[in-house]
Amino acid sequence: QLANKARTEKEEKLSQAYAISAGVSLEGQQLFQTIHKTIKDCKWQEKNIVVMEEVVIAPPYQVENCKGKEGSALSHVRKIVEKHFRDVESQKVLQQRSQAQQTQKETSSLSS
């Protein structure tokens, strides 16, 4: 079990290193990691993400960049991509809110 975990971590690091060396955007790398959590059968092919040998996601890695034979694999991958970007957006909103609250606290403590 430990050997499997070590092998998996090594594969993930190699995949990440490949993506960085290929010049893949941070968004692309994050999307790849999100997909890989759900579907282990995904890999890089130059700057494209290939999922289950059926779906190819090209930069800029949006839902409309998911190409493949219409069917369950393509629709499943599209749902993962949609959810990934929804989650990223909600994270940004939360960060902006907490920054605004922090700024507000700092401002009010300065004026007291």
N, C-alpha and C positions, 0 to 999 in steps of 0.2 A: 504494500500500500504506500509506504514511504517512497519507494522507487518510482511508482507511478506518479506521485505528486511531484517529485523532483523532475521527472521527464516532462511532465506537463508544464511546469514553471520554466524549464529550459526552452521548450518549444515556444512559449509565449514571449520570452525575452528575445529569442532569435527572430521571431516574427516582428516584434516591435523594432528591433535593430534594423531589420530589412526595410521596414516602412520608413524609418528615419533616413536611411541611406538613399532610398529611392526618392526622397523629397516629398513624401506624402504629408499633407496638411495635418495639423493637430486634430481637426474635426474628423478627418478620415481615420486617423489612428484610434480616436475615441469610439467612433462608430464600429470599427473592426472589433474592438474589445467588447463592446456591447453585444454584437452579433455572436461573437465567439462564446460568450457566457451561455447563450441559448442553443446555438448550433455549433458543435465542435468542428464540423466539416467546413471550415472556411479558411481561405488562404489568400495571399497576395499574388497577383499576376501583374508585374510592373506596378502601376499605380491603381490598378483595379482590384476590387475585392471580389473574389469568386466564392460563392456559397453553394455547397452540395453539388459542385460541377454543373449547376443548372442556372444560377442567377449571377449576373455580373453587375457590379455597381461601380460606375466610373465617376471620377471627380466631376462636380463638387459634392458627390455623395448624397444627393437629395432623393426623395421618393421617385421623382421622374427620371432619375439616372439608373434605376433598377431595370435591367433588361433580362429577358429570358422567355422561355415558353410559358404562355399563360397557363396558370394552374395553381395548385395549392402551395408549391414551393415559392413561387414568385409573390403570391399574395401574402404569405407568411413573412417573407423577408421585408416586403413593403410595410407591413404593420410594425415590425421591429424598428425599421428606420423612422417611421412616423413617431412612434413612442419615444425613441431616442431623442429626436429633436424637440418634442414637447417637453421632455424631462430637462433637457439642456436649457430651454427657454425659461421654465419655471425656476430652475436653479439661479439663472441670471436675475430674475425678478426678486427672488429672495435675497440674493447678495446685495442688490441695489437698495432694497428696503433696509437691510441691516446696516449698510453704510450710511444711509440717510439718517437712521435712528442714532447711530454713533456720532455723526456730525452734529445732530440736534443736541445730544447730551453734552458734547464738548462745548458747543456754543452756549448752552444754558449754564454750564458750570463756570464758563469764563465771565458771563455777565453777572453772576451772583456775588 
